[in-house]
Structures are given as C-alpha cells and as structure tokens.
Amino acid sequence: MGRIHTGNYKCLEIFLKSLEGKQGCLRMKGDEGPWMEYSAGACRYTLHRIPVKLDTEYEVELLDCQVSIAYLSESDDMMDEGVCFLEYVTDEAKKASEDGEVKFSGAGGWLATNDLGAWYDTLNREQYHFNAYKNWINDPNGLCYYKGYYHLYYQANPHSQEWDVMYWGHAASKDLVHWIHLPYVLQPQEEILAQKELRGGAFSGSAVPLEEEIVFYLTRHIGPPQETKENTRQYQTMVRSRDSIHFGEEVTVVERPDDTFAFEHFRDPKVYWQDGRWQMVIGTKIKGIPSLARFGSEDMEKWSYEGVLVEERTEGVQTFECPDFFELDGQFVAAGSWMLYWDEQQRYQPTYWYMGDYKDGRFYPKNKGTYDFGSNFYAVQSFEHEGRRIAIGWTADFYEEHVPEVNGSCGAMTIPRQLSVQNGRLCQKPVEEIYQLCREKVCDTAGHSLSLENLKGNCYYARIDFEDSVDFRILLGSSEAGEIWLVREGMEVRIKTKGVKSEKVQFVTEVERLRRAEIFVDRRLVEVYLNDGEAVGTKLFYQDCRDGVFRAEFQEEEKVGRIQVFLMDGIWK
C-alpha cells in the first residue's frame, strides 16, 4: 500500500504482471470514490493508462503482481516537462533516498524520481549519451524534427535488461543533447502479450514529419522462436500522430510481394521523398541474396515493389537490417547493417555504407565502407534538418560484456553525428551541440606525453592535434578486469581491450595521415573520431569506477601539437 500525488499530471501509466500462479491486480482509490481494480497480465506485462485528477493523492495497492515501469503523464507541458517516473520502494530504499543516494519524493511506498541526475549516476551508466530510464533499448527509430523538437523513438523492452518482445519508447530534445523522457507509444500485438510462446512486436521503422502530423512506418513481427513460413509473419504498417505522443490507428501497408522474399527477413522500412514521389527501402533477402528493396507510392498508403537498390553477396551475411538511403553532397548513400556476419578481424555485425550514383530508379554503388570500426555500433538511422544530415546509432553489446545492476540499463545511443562526403567516403563528426557539455578544462598542453589520473566523474572529452604522424598509446579506462587503449602503429589506429570478452577482436582502421583525434569517454562507453570523422570507433568497456584516466604515451613527442582534456556535464541534471 502507498500513495501517489499526481501534481500536474492527468494520467498514470503502469506496466503490471501477475506473480506466478496468481491473478494479480492494482487497486486504486482517490480521496473520494470507490476502489478501482486493474488486472495484471498473466504471462507478460499489461500497460494500463489510468486517468487521474490534477494535484490529487491516490492510494495505490499492488495485489499479487509486480511493476516494471510506472510514470505519470499527460501534463499540459509534456514536451518540456516529460513524464514523472514512480518507484515502489522498500523501507531500506527509502532510507537510502534520505541519505542522498537516489533522490525521491512522495508519500508511502510510491516515490517520484525527482532527480534524474542522481538516478543515472551509477558506476557504469552513460551520463551524456541517451540511455533508458532503466532496462533494455536498441535500434533508434523514427528520428525526425517536428514543431521545435528533435524526436528519438527507439526499440525497447521496459521490463528487463535483455532483448524480448519489442515496444517503441520515445524521447524529445531541443538541442540533440538534453533529452526528455516521454510515454511509450507502441506495444507488441495483443496475441504476443497473451501468449508466452510468441515473440516479435513493434520492430524498427522511420518517420516522415509533415506540416501537421508525423507519419510513421514500422515492421510488425509475430511468430514462435522456431520460425517457418507458415507460422511467422513480418509486415510493414503505417500510423499517424499529430502531437508525436498519441498515435492513431495502425494499418498494414506492405506485405512480402512473393515467396522470393525471405519470410523472416523483411523489415525496417525507411521512407523518404525522391523523384517526385514517396519511396521506401526495406532490408530483406531476395532469392537468398541480402538486398535493399525499394518500394514506391503516390499517396503514402498504397505501395508497389520497384526493384533492388543494393545486393550484398559477401559470404556470411544473413540479411540487411535497418536500411537507409539519402542524397548527400552530390552523392547518393545507401546503408544497412549486416546481420550475423563476422569479419576477418572478428568484429560482429558491421554496418556498411554504399556510395554512388542514382538514376531512373537505379542505384549504382561505386564504393563502400564501414560506419564504425569499434563494432559496438548498429542500426544507424539518419534524418535531415536545416541542411544537416544527422545520424544516430545503437551502442550494441555484441560481445556480451554487459554488467547488470539494480535499476540499470542495457543499451545507449551514440552522440548524434553530422554526415558529409569527403574524398569519396562517408565522414561523421559529432554534432556541434555536444561541445556545450565541456565544463572544466583539466589539461591544455602540447608536445609531450602525460598522465591524468582520477578524472572526476569518469566523463570527459579529449582532443589531440598532431603536427605529423606519430605512434602512440592512450589508456582510456581500466578496471580490476582489464583496460581499454587507443593505439596507433604506422597507418593503423585501433581500440584495444584487455581482460574482457572482446580482447581478441581487432577494432582497427587505417588512417594515412592522422591530424586530429577526438575522444569521448562516458563511463562504460568510448567514442573516437579521427580527422573530423574520416573514421569513427565506438566501444563499450565496463570500468566500475567513478574516476577516469587519460594516460598518453607518444613515441615522438615533438610531433604532438595541442592536447586538451575537458570534464563533461551530464544531460539529466
């Protein structure tokens, strides 16, 4: 039993699941009126959206059920205020709250998380990369700019720190850096919620922002773990929203054209405007060949198959996922993630870009390359706003190095990257907004090796400018288990790990002349940008430490120009 205070909110959203062998429920009562009951899901969590009165206290009781996530929503200022998360806590947790470990407010066992900065401030969680309030997230979805806000929708499992049936979460930002949590917008199909043996849900998709609405496209998947053509279905749906929060009716718009398209690999629609009509690219497998398939439409609702944009015949690629296609700096760029592929360096599931010409509905690739040499990077999606092509990827735990923690999260988004074409290759640099987080300058020197220990908060940004090419080793993090280094030897630059599961993987790229290295360390996450995005590497490394390290050793110190290191602010304060 406990009480919640609604404040400025008009809705309680809560995920409920019955305890094993029980039929649980939530009971709720205001100062006036009878008790109301809301049934918990039998085999999976059920989401209840319960209207509440403003500035009112309610008694809330859980009977034979458990809660994964609960929050208040529907304030008059949702886009700036966001949701208010609620936690049901024990007496011990309440005492910890009073001692300042995590800030809550509220009466009884239900407490409001009123300090997200403290909530996120754990040994490993990212402080300036977007990650979930808790539990699992993966692919970025529906990236767009609409009515003054950047929108990030994303694949989510609100109930644990592992992948499971998929929901769409939602966050918004005015500056691509500071994000506001908003309500979950899409759930798995009712059949999946009712039957434990089914999997699937709301898979990845994209958004088209129009003047007065956003049109979303996504994949729906349903089927058992042992997939066959008879029991598994993937199809594309469309749904509209006028305010980015409340979604209308979802309708099916694209099915597999025929059986030459793999029944289990037909997903992740990216919709864009090209050649005077709407186009959709889907990741699939046609006649056994991983392909980016193109569809066309005049009205955004009726779609027809119009051919293949890209085929990938590299042995070992299962299919494409999370495709993209856009024009940039006079070139056309396609992209897709290579599912289940291991490269020669033992990197898993790289994401590739393809660059070339496009004419009369056909794409002619001239060259290709990987988005990220660090490999903890997948499912990148891009969008255009005010002349910038901006991309965000998921920092995927491909090497199973995640360290669970109570109320923790698994998965985060990269720093948003501005894309450009330079010398026939795709370049990615951090969006300029990220540098506003640079706080205290702890180092500004030149021409020598250095060692910075106990960097407070273990969240920092380092920039090194080079006068000429030089070999080096830079320690970026350490733990009782191992270390993570950035190393240059000749033309090769690599992220090198030691003492962890990924230590034998070669996270390597070639840079002929290294002029600049930018390094973002955010506790368990490292992003490296070389030569303004000529090459980019993303790597997870769990440090279990609140203080960071930056130890740089240069072979020829006279070739090292300016070295700057800044502590970084978090985005949740």
N, C-alpha and C positions, 0 to 999 in steps of 0.2 A: 504494500500500500504506500502511496505517496501522493504528492500534489504537484501540479504544474501551474505556472502562471503564464497566460497567453500573451500579455503585453500588447504589441502592435500587430499581432498575427491573428488570422481568421481560420487557420486550418492546422490540424495535427496530422502528419503523415508518419506512419509507423509500420515496420515490417514485423509480422508475427508468425511464429511457427510453434506448433504443439510439441510438448515433450513426448518422447517415445512412449507409445501405448496409451496416450491421453488425448482427450479432445479439449484443447485449451481455448482460452478467450481472454480478452481485455474487457474490464468493466470500467465505466467512466461516468462521473456524475458532477454536475455543476452545483453552485450554491443553491439553486432551485431546480426542481425537476427530478425525474426518476433516474435510476441507474440504466445506462445503455450498455449492451454487450456487443462485442465484435469478435467473430470467430477467428482463431488462428489457423494457418494452413496445416494440413495433415502431413504431407511429405516434403513440402517446400514452403518457403515464406510467402505469406499473403500481405500485400500492401493495402492498408486502409488509409483513405483520405477522409478525415473526420472534421466536419465544420465545427468551429468553436467561436465563442464570443470574444470580442476585444477586451483586454485588460480584466480578465476573469480567472479565478482559480478553480481548478477541477481536481477532484480526487480520481486517481488512476490506479487500478489494481490489475496485476497480472495473475491469472489462474492457470496453472499447468501449461505455461507457454514461455517462450523466450523471444527476445528482441534483438535484431541485428543492428538496425539503424532507425533512429527516430528524430524528427525535427519539426519545428513549427514553420509554416509557410503562409503565403497569401497576405503579406503586408502591403500597404499602399506604396511602398518604396522598395519592392523586391529587387530591382536591378542594382541598387546601390547597397541595400541592407543585407540581401541574401537570406538564406534560411538560418534558423537558430537551432543548432543541434542539442539534443537532450540525451543524457545518460542516466540509466538506472544504476545507482551505486550503493555499495555496502557501507556500513558504518566506518570500516577501515579506510575505504576510499574517500569518504567524506572528511575524515581526519587528515588524510594526505592533502586533500584540497585546502584545508585550513592552514596546513603547514607550507603551502605555496608551491607544491609540485605541479598540480594542474588546477587552473582556476575555474571553479564552477560557481553558479549562483542558483538559488531556488530553495524550495521547501521540501522536506521529506526526502524520500529516496530518489526522486526525479530532479536532476540538476541540469541547468543550462550551461553549456560550454561557452562562457563569455570571453574567453581569452584564447583564440586560436593559435596565437604565437606560442603560448605555453603548451598547448595541446600537441603542436607539431615538434616541439623542442625535445626530441629524443636523441639517442646516441647516433642513429643512422639516418633518420628521415631527412629528405631534402628540405632546405629552408627557402631557396629561391627558385626552385623548379616546381611546377604544378604537380601535386600528387593528391590522392583521395583523402578525404577526412579519415577514413580507415578502410581496410580491406583492399580488394583487387581492382586494378584498372589495366586496360590495354589500349587498343587502337584509338587514336584521335579520329573523331567523326564530325561531319557537318561543320567544318571550320568556315566561318564567314564573318563579315562585318555588317551589322544591321542596326539602324537607328541609334547610332552613337556608341555601340558596344561591339567588341570582338566576342565571338561565341565559340566556345570549345565544348562540343559534345564528345563523349568517349564511351568505349566499351567498359562495362563494369560488372563485377559480382559484389554486391553490397554486403554479402553475408560471410565471407571468409577471405583469407589472403591467398586463395588459389583460384584458378580458372574454373568456371562452372557455366551454368546457363546464363545467357547474356542479357543485360539491361543497357540502356543508354543513360549515363549521367550527364550533367550539364554545369558549366561554369561560364562566367562572363567577366570581361575586363575592359577598362577604358584605355589601357596602355600596353597590353600584351604581357604585362609583368605581374601586376597585382590582380588576383582573381577572387571572385565572389562565388561561393557555392550556391547553386540553385537546385530545385527539386529534380528528382529522376523523372524522365519524360517518356521512356518506352520500357515495357516489360516483356518477358517471354510470353509465348502464346499460352492460352488457358490450359490446353491439353498438356503442355510441358509442366506447368505448375501443379497439375493434378496427378501426374504420373512420373514417378521417380525414374523409371527406366528410359524415359525420353530425354534427349538433350537438344540444345540449339538455342533459339531465342532471337533477339534483335541483334543481328550481326552488323558489320560495318557498312557505312554509307556516307553520303555527301549532302550538301545543302546548296540551294540556289536562292540567294536573297533578292527579292523583288521590292518594288516600292512600298507595298503594304502587307507583304507576307513573306515567309520563308517556305520554300518547297523542299522537302526532304525526300531522299531516295535511300533505301537500305535493303539489305538482304534479310530474309526470314529463312531460318533453317529449322527443320524438325525431323527427328528420326532417332533410332536407338544407336548405341555405341557401335554395334556391328552393322555397318551401312550396306544396303543393297539398293538397286534401282527401284525395287518395289516398296521399300519401307522408308526411304529418305527423300526429302524434297528441299530444294533450295530455289527461292524465287525472289523477285525484286518488287518492293512495294513503294508507294508514294504516300506522303502525309503532309498536311499543311499546318502552319501556325502563324497567327497574326502578331503574337506578342513574344514569341520564342520560348514560352513556358508551357502554354496549354496547346495540345495537339488535337487536330480534328480526326476524322475517320480515316483509317489507313486502308488503302486499296491496292490490290495486286496489279502491276503494270507490265511486267516482263517475266515470261517463263522461258525455259530452255527451248530454242527453236526446233531441235530434233535430238535424236539419240547420239549424234556425233559429238554433242557437248556432254562432258562428264557430269553425271547426276549429282556427284558430291563436291564438284568444283565449279561453281557458277555463282560468283558473288562479288560484293563490294563495289556497287555502282558509283562511278564518278560522273556527274552531269555538268556540262558546260555548253556555251554558245559558240558555234563555229559554222562558217559558210552559210550564214543566214538562217540557221535552224538549230534546234536543240540536239545535242549529241550525248551519248552515254557510252562509257568504256567499262567493261566488266572483265574481271580476272577469271579465266576458265582454262579448260583443256579440251581441244577440238581434235578429234581423231587421234587422241593420245599425245598431242603436242601442246605444251603450255602456251597459252595465247592471251593477248589482249583483244577482246572482241568489241566491235563498235556497233552501236545501235543509233537510229535517228528518229526524230519526232518533230511534228509541226506544232503540237499543242501541249507537250509535256506529259501527255497521258497515253497516247497510242504510239507504240514504238515498233520499229521494224529492224531486223538484223541487216547490217550493211557491210560486213566484212571484217577482216582481221587487221589490226594496226601493227602488232608485233607478234612474231613467233620466237620462242626460245628453245633451241634444240640441244643445249648443253645437257649432257647426261647427268641424271640425278635430280633434276628439278622436277618436283611433283606437279606444281601448278603456279600460276601467278596469284598473289593476293594484293589487295589494296592498290589498285591501279590509279594512274594519274595521266593526264595529257594536257599540255598547255603550250602557248607560244611565248617565247621569252627572248628579247634582244635579237629579233630577226631569225631565230631558230625555233624549231618545234621539239618539244621534250616529252617523251613518254617515260613512265616509271612503273615499277612493280616489284613486289617482294617475292623472292624465290623460296617457295615452301619446301621444307625438309631437305634442303641442299647443304652439303658440307664442301667447302672449297679446299684447295691444296694446303692452305695454312690452318685448316681445321676450324675455320670460322663457320658459324651456323646461320643459315637463312639470311644471306645478304640482301639488301635492297639495291636494285640497279636502276640507273637512268640510261635512256637511249636518246640520242640527239641526231636530227637530220632534217629533211625537207618533207613538206606535206602538200599534196596537190591532188585535186579531184577525188578527195576522199581516201587517198592512199598515203601512208607514211613510209618514207624511205630513210631508215636509220643509216647514219654514216659511222658513228662510233658510240661506245657505251662505257660506263664505269660505275663503281660502287658509290653509293651515297656516303658511306661511313665505314672507315677502316677499323673502328673499335668493336663493331659487331653487336653490342648491346643496343641495337637500333633497328626498328622495324615499323612497317605500316605507315610510312610517312604520307601525309596529305598536305596539299598546298591550296592557297586561295590568293586572290588578287585584291588589293585595296590601295587606292590612290597611287597607282603606278608601281607599287611594290608587290612582288610575288613572294609570299611568306609561307614557310613550311614548318610543320611540327611533326616529330616522330615519337614513337613509344620506346622508352628505355627497357627493353625486354630482358628478362632474366633467363637467357638461353642456356646458361651453364649451371643452373640450379644452385646458385650461390646465395639465395635469399635467406636472411636470418629473421624468422618470425619474432614479433614482440607483441605484448598485450596492447590491443587497440592500434596496432601498427598498420602499415600499408605495404602492398607489393605492386610496383609499377609506378612510373612517373613519366612526364612529358619532357622532351628536350627544351632547351631555350629556343624560342621561335627564331627561325633562320631566314634571312633575306637572300633570295636566289638571284644569280646572274650568270651570264655566259661569258667566259674569258678563255680565249685561245682554244676554242672548240671543246671546252669541258664545262660541266656544271660546277659553279662555285657557290659556297654557302657561308655567309658571315652572320654573326649574332645581330639581331635587330638592335638598332641604336638605343632603344629604350632600356635595355638591360643594364647599361652603364650607370644609370641613375642610382643603382643599388650600391655602387662603390662608395664606401664610407671612409674608414680611417686608412690613410696610406702608411703602411708599416715598413716600406722599403722603396727607395729611389736611388739607384746607384748605377754603376757602369764598369765594365772591363774587368770583372773578377768573379770567381766562384763565391758562393755564400751559403750560409745555413741559417734558416729561420725556424726556430722550434716554438712549440706552444702557441701557435696561431689561434687566438681565442675564437671559439665557436666552430672551428674547422670548416669555415665557409669563406673562400677567398677567390680573388681574381689576380692572375699574374700575366704580365706582358713583357716579352723579351724581344728587343730589336737587335738584329745581327748586322755587323759590318761586312762579314763574309761568312762562308760556310765553315762550320766548326762542329766537331763531335762533342757530345755532352751526355750526361746522365742527371736526371732530376727526380728526386724522390718526392712523390706527391701524397703518399699516405702509407701508414703502417699500422699493424695490429699485432696481437700475440701470434696470429697465424701466419702473417706474411706481409708483403709490401707491394706497392704499385709505383712504377717508374715510367717516365717519358725518356726515351733513349734515341740518340741519333748516331748512326755509324755509316759514314760515307753518304750515299744518297738515300739510305733507308732511315725512316723515322718510325718508331714502334712504341706502343704502350705495352709494357712488360709487367706481368704479375708473377708473384712468387708465393707459394704456400697456400694457394686456393685451387679450386677445381679447374679454372681456366689457365693455369700456369703454362701448359704446353701448347696453347693456341698462339699463333703468330699474328698479333694485331699490328700489321705493318703496312706502310705506304711508302712510295718513292717521291721525293721532292728534290729536284736537281739543285736548286739554289734556295736555301731557306733564309728568308729575310725577316720573318716575324713569327712568333708563336704566342698565341693567347690560350690561357689555361683557366678553366673554371672548375674549382673544386667545391662540391656541395655535399659534404659528409660522404655518403656512400656512392656518390655519382661524380664522375670526372668527364668533362668535355674539353677537347683540344682542337683549336682552329689554327691551321698553318697557312701563312701567306694570304691572309684575308679570305680564308675559306677555300683555297686551292685543294686542300684535303682536310677532312674533319674526322675525329675519332671520339666515340662515346664508350665509356667503360664503367661498369659497376664494380665497387670494391668496398666491402663492409669493414669499417675501421673500429667501430665500438669505442669511439673516442671523441670528446668534445673539443680537443685542441688539435690543430693541424700542424703539418710540417711541410716546408719547402726547402729542399737541400739540393743546390745546383752545383755540378762539377763540370767545368769546361776544360777541354784539352789545350786550347789556345785562347787564353783569356783576352788577348788584345783584339780578337775578332768579335768580341761581345760588346754590343752597344748598351743602350739603356735597359735596365731591369726595374720594373715597377710591380709592387705587390700591394693589393688593397684588401681589407676585410670587406665582406659583403653583408648588407642588410637582408633580413628575411622579408618575405612578402605577406606574412599573415599578421603582422603587428598593427 
